[in-house]
Amino acid sequence: MTMKETGFAATYPGDRTESIGQLMGPNMLGEYFQAYTAEHDQKADATRIVFKILPPDEVKALASQGVIR
């Protein structure tokens, strides 16, 4: 699988490396995401975060645990 099929990346200002593991969503398609990796560029003072799309079974498990609605 390519990154396009399993997730996406975005760049944010500042050091956002603490966001690894953070859950986000749902988007308009009902998908949830998790910050998978984060790399801070000190020179640019920006962080590139790679998000992975959570598979439906993982979303169901998180919902049953009350982590997401």
Secondary structure, DSSP 8 states (H G I E B T S, - for coil): --HHHHEEEEEEES--GGGTT-EE---TTS--EEEEEEEEETTTTEEEEEEEE--HHHHHHHHHTTS--
